[in-house]
Each structure stands twice: as C-alpha cells, then as structure tokens.
Amino acid sequence: MEPTIACVVPCHNEEAAVGKVVRDLRAALPEAIVYVYDNASTDRTVEVAREAGAIVRQEPRKGKGNVIRRAFADVAADALLIIDGDDTYDASRARDLVNLLFDGPYDQVVGARRVTDDGAYRAGHAAGNKLLTGAVRSLFGNDVTDMLSGYRVFSQRFVKSFPALAREFETETEMTIHALHLRLPTAEVAVDYRVRPAGGESKLRTYRDGWRILRVILDLARRERPSLVHTVIAGVLALVSVVLGIPVIADFLRTGTVPRLPTAVLAAAIMTIATLVLLVGYILESLMHMRQEQTRLVHLSYPAPAYSPRLTARGAGIGAVSGRKTAASRRNAIAVDGTQHRDLEQGPQVSPSDG
C-alpha cells in the first residue's frame, strides 16, 4: 500500500501567490492531495486556489495557529507538508523534504531558510529569529537552527501527538519545542527563501509577533521545564532572605537580642516561600513527566513513516525515490547535529534528537 501525502497551505489574502504555490506542489508531488486553508481572506484567494487544483477549506478564526490546529485534526496522511501560501519558500523542493522524512525515517523535516533575494528577510526578523532560536536552544537543546521556518513535513505520529495550542505565528515555536522535548528524530534541508511576489503583503509584524513568540517560549519553559524555572525563582527569593537575615543574625550573635524583629520575620517568611516554590517545582516536574509519557505513548501508537517499494516520483525532472533520496536530497539534507546526512545503504546518520 502506497503511503499517503498531504500538503496544507495556510492562506490569508494570498491571491497573488497561492496559485503558483499549489501548481509547484502538484508538480513536485503529483500523488499528494493539496489543501488550501483559507483564513478569512477578503480577496480571490479561494477562487485562485481552486483553479490551480487545490481542495479549499475554511478556518474563519484568524491566525496561522488556528489553521494548523484545524488541519492537523482534519487531515490524516503518512506525510503532511505545510508551506506558507506567499511563495517565499521553494515549493518545488517538496519532494526532497518528503523523501528525507521517509528515508530517515524522521518525524519532522524542516526547510531551513537560505536567503536568495535581498529584502526577502528583513533585518528585524532575522535578528528576532536568531534571538528566539538562541533562547530555545538554551532551554530545550541545540538541535535547531531555524526555529521559525514555515516549511516543514511531519509524520502522522507527530501530527496526532501534537497539541496545537497556539493561535497565530507562534505555532512554529510550539512545533519545534514539541519535537525537542519528546526528542523526536528531526532533520533539516536547506531551501531557498525569496522575496514575496508583487501584490503580496507580509502578515508578520516584527515587534508584535516577536513579543508574542517570546511569551510563548517563557510560558513553555514554565510548563515544560518547571523545576528549572522554580529553582531560579526560589534561588532569587532565598538570596533576598539571606541578605535581609544576615544583619539580624549578626546582631543576635553580638548582643543576644533581636532588635529588628520585623526584618527577622520577613527574612524567615521569604525563605519559607522559597522552599515552597522549590517543592512546587519538583511536583510540577513529576506531573510534566507523566504528561510527557502519555504524549509519547500516543506518538508510538502510530507506525513510523515508510515508503512503499512501488512509490515513484512522477514529478517532472525528479528521479525515482523507491526508498532512496534524490541527488538533491543527498546534497542538501543536513542532520540536526550539523553533519551531512548519509545514504541509507551506508547506515543512517543518527541525530542527537533521535528517540
């Protein structure tokens, strides 16, 4: 039985670009079903997508995260590809990403952006991406280089174990941390990232969306690394208590009295609070591990992605893929530890995130 492949294209007012994205996907993956999720567009996005051959579905609640939540619930496929509908990513590389997912097998393959046009990646967005990626690497691990890429392929077991709680552009952050925290096997493929076509308008707002993503990271750190967060808070409180309490103890040792009783009571109260915060952190850590185990069991209830021997690439200019990557895949596939991905005949290159 041949594996199923689906492509999901979130769109909000992408009349100028969505047609080309759909056509490129259908050329690269002729066996795939292409879904365009219209996110409250007010232009001709729906008509253009249908004319290009996509199945159009509606998600009236604005925000990319809402689209992903709906699509992940509705669409079942062995490999699910998501790509923005603005034609900034090279949709013709879809075959390479899908091949690598099956060849690994991996649960996630990320199209790491390689800027080819001046102006495609604004300076503020580039700096924000580096800052936020660095924060995630520090908190959750070093297995990511382009955390905010909107060009990804997922296994069915990733999709069905992913909670999809984000509402807007912070959804890529949530995807990245989900993979890191469960230590799901992940790989990256360098893909061209270009300027939007004429008539397209970016939906990103550098400061607003950057602040929202930073808040998501902090919230996820609180939920996914509770012992670390509570240890830091408890440490700060304990330090304040010690600073307040040392003079009181010194007075007592010198005079045998406690002349600054309110300060002594305050220092003792703060130290008690610090101890309680630390204990709460350890309790939350235990609960988090239980939740993580349940998520992992859901993930394992689905089989690993695997190619059928009969599946061949029917796209123009693309060679057969029956269990083997194309030459472009072999050149551009990069394991998340930074090493070159090798052919399966030579033994797979295992990334540090492999479960």
N, C-alpha and C positions, 0 to 999 in steps of 0.2 A: 504493500500500500504506500503510495507516494505521500510524503509529508505535505501538509498544507501551509501556505504562506499568505499572510495578510499584510497590507500596508494601510496605515492610518495617517491621514493628513489633516491636522487641525487647521482651520482657516477662519479668519475674521477679516472681511473685506480684502480678499486676495484675488480679485478679478484679473489683475494684470499678470499674475504669475501661475495661478493654480493649474491652468490648462497645460502648460509646459511640464510642470512637476508630475502631473498624472500621466502624460504621454511618455515621459522619460522612465517612470516607474514601470509602466506596462511594457516598454521596450526591453528594459533590463530584466524584469521578472514577469514574463508573459503568463506564467502559471498562477500568479498571485491575484488575489482579489484586492482592489484598491478602494478604500473607504475614505471619502472626504467628509469630515465632521464640520458642518457649518456652525459657527459660534456667533449667532446673532448678526450676520452680515447684512449690510444695507445696500450693497452693490450687486453685480451679476455673478458673484462667486458660485452660487448654486447652479445656474444655467451653464456657465463655462465648464464646471467640473463634470456635469452630466454629459455635455457634448464631447468631452475628452474621454469618456468611458468609465468614469468612477461611479460607485454607489454613494449617494449622498444621504447622510443622516444629520439630524438636527440636535444641537445641545444649546438650549436658549440661555442657560446661565453662563454669563461671560466669564472667561478665564481659561487658560490652557489646561490648568489642573482639573477643572471640571470636565473638559473634553476627554482627557486621559482617563479619568475615573469612569466615565460613561463607556468609552471604547474598550477598556480593559474588562469591564463587566459584560459587554455585549459580544465581543469578538473572541472566538476560540480558534487558535491556529498553532501549529507546531513552531512557527517562527512568526513573530509580529514585529513589523518595522514601523517606526514613527519617524516622520520628517516634516519640518515646517513647510507650509504652503507658499512661502515667499520666494522660492527658487534661489535662495542663498547657498544652499547645500547642493552638491553634485549628485543628483538623483540617479545618474547613470552608474554610480558605484554601488548601487543597492545589491547587485549580485555578489560583489566581493564581501560585503558585510554578512550577508546570509550564508554564503559558503563557509566563512570562518566560524560562524555560530555552530553549524552542523559539524564541521571538521574537528572542533576542539575536543568534545563539544563544550560550548560555553553557555552560560545563562544570559550574558549580556555582551554585546559588541558595540562599542561607542565609536562614532565617527568623529575623531579628534580634528578640530578645525585647523586648516592650513591656509592662511590668508593669501589670496592671489590678486586681489584688487585693492588699490589704495582707496580708503574710505569705507571698505566693507565692514571693518571692525573699529568703531570709534574708540578714541583713546580712553575715555572714561569707562567704557565697557571692558576693554582689555585689562585696565588696572583693577577694576572690580572683580573680574574673573580670577585674576591671579591672587587677589587678597582672599576671596571667599574659598578658592581651591586650597590655598595655604591653610586656612582655618580648618577645613575639613580634613586635610592631610594630618594636621596636628592632633585633632581629636579622634579620628577614626582610622587612620592608616595612610600609607604613602602610595596606595595603588590607584591613583587617579591623576590625570594631567589636564583634562578639560571637563570639569565638573558640569558646566552649563550647556554642553552640546545638546542640540535638539534633534540629532540624527543618530538613532540607536535601533538595534534589533534585539529582541528578547525571546527567550524560550517560553513555552507555555507555563512551565513551572515557576518562572519568575513572575509572569503576569498574574497568575492566580494566587500567588502568595504575597503580592504587593498591595498594601492597604490603600494607596492613592488617596491620601487625606488632603493634599494641597489643593488650593483653588486656582492659583494663577501660575506665573512663571517660576515659582519656587518648586514646581513639580520635578524638574531635573535634579535639584539638590536632594529631594526626597528619594528619587530613584538611586542616585549614587550612594547615599548613606545606607539604603536598604541592602544594596549589594555588598558594601563594605562590612556592615555589621553582621550579616549572615555568612560572610566570607564566600560569596558566590563566585564561581570562575568567570572572569571578565577579561576581555581583550580590547584593544583599540586599533583602529585603522585610520591612517592619515587621509583626510578628504579635503578637497578644495572648498574654500569658503569665499564667496564673491559678493559683490555689491548687489543690492536689490535692483530689479528691472525698473525702468521708467514707469511711473504711475503707482508704484508700491510705496507704502508708508509703514515705517517701523512702529510696532506696538510697544516696544521696550521704552522705559523711562529710567535713565541711568540711576538717579538717586532714589527714586521711589521703589523701583524693583530691587535695587541693591540692598536697601534697608530692609525690605520685606524678606529677602533671602537670608540676610544676616540674622534676622529674628527667628527664622525657621531653623537655622543652624544652632542658635542658642537654645531654642526650645527642644530640638532633637538631642542636643547634648544633655539637657536636663533629664530627658526621658530615657535616652539610650546609654548615658554614662552617669547615672545618679550618684554612684559612690565617689567619682571624681569631683563632680560639682559640689556635693555636700561636704566633702573633705576640705575643699578650698574655702567654702563659707565657714565651716567650723573652725578652720585654722585661723581665719581673719578674726572671728569672734574670740577665740582663745587668746590671740595676741593682744587684743584690746583688753581683755580681762587681766592678763599678766601685767600690762603697762599700768593699769589702774591699781592692781593689787600689790605690786612690789613696794611702793612707798608705805602702804598700810602695814605690811609685814615688817618692813624696816623699823617703823615707829614702835610696833609691838615688841620686837626684839630688843630695842633700845630702852624703852620705858616700861614695858609690861602692860601697857594700856592700848586701847584702840580709839584715839581721839577723833578719827574720821570714819565714824561708823557708817554713814550713808555710802561713802565710797567703797567700803568693805562689802556692804550688802550688794551694791551694784556690780562689783567685780565678781562676787560669788554667783549672782544671778546670770551674768553673761556667760560665765564658764559652764553653768548648768545648761543654758540654752545651746552652747556649742556642743556639749556632749549629746544632747537630744538630737540636734541636727545631724551629727555624725551617725547616730544609731538609725535615724530615719533613712539616711543614705544607704546603709547596709541592707535595711529591709526592702527598700525600693529596688536595690540591685538584685536581690533574690527574686522579687516579683518580675523584674525585667528578664531574668534568665528563664523563668517559667514561660513568659510570653514568647521569648525567642525560640524556645524549644517547640512550642506549638506552631509557630510560623515555619520553622524548619520541617516539621512533620507534614504540614500542608505542602511545602515545596517538594518533599520527597514522594508525595503521593502521585506525582506526575512523572512520566518517564523522561529521561534525558533526550534532547533533540538528536535525531539521527537521520541521515539521508537514506532514501530508498535507492538500491542499485539501479533502478530504471530511470531515476530522475536525471534529466539532462538539461543543460542550459539552452533554451531555444531563442534567446535574445540575439539580435544581430551582432556579429563580431565577438561573441563570447563563446569560449570553448566548453567542452563537456565538463561536468562537475561531479560525476558519479562518485561521491565520497572524496573528492580531491579538489583542492583550491586551484583557481586560475593563477596564471603567472602574475597578474596584477595583485592578487591577494597575497601571494608569497612575498612580493616585494614590499608591500605596504602594511601587512599585518604586524602589529607590534604588541607583544605580551605586556601586561601591565607592569612588569618589573623592569621594562625598558629593553629587554633582549629581543632579538629577532625571532619571530615565530618560525619553527621549522616544519618541514613536511611530516605528515603522519608516518610515512614509511621509515623515517629516521627516528621516530619517537617524538611525542608531543612535548612542546616546551611548557612546563608547568609554571603558572604564575603563582605568586605568594598568596593570592586570594582564592586559589582553588580549594574547595571544601574537601 
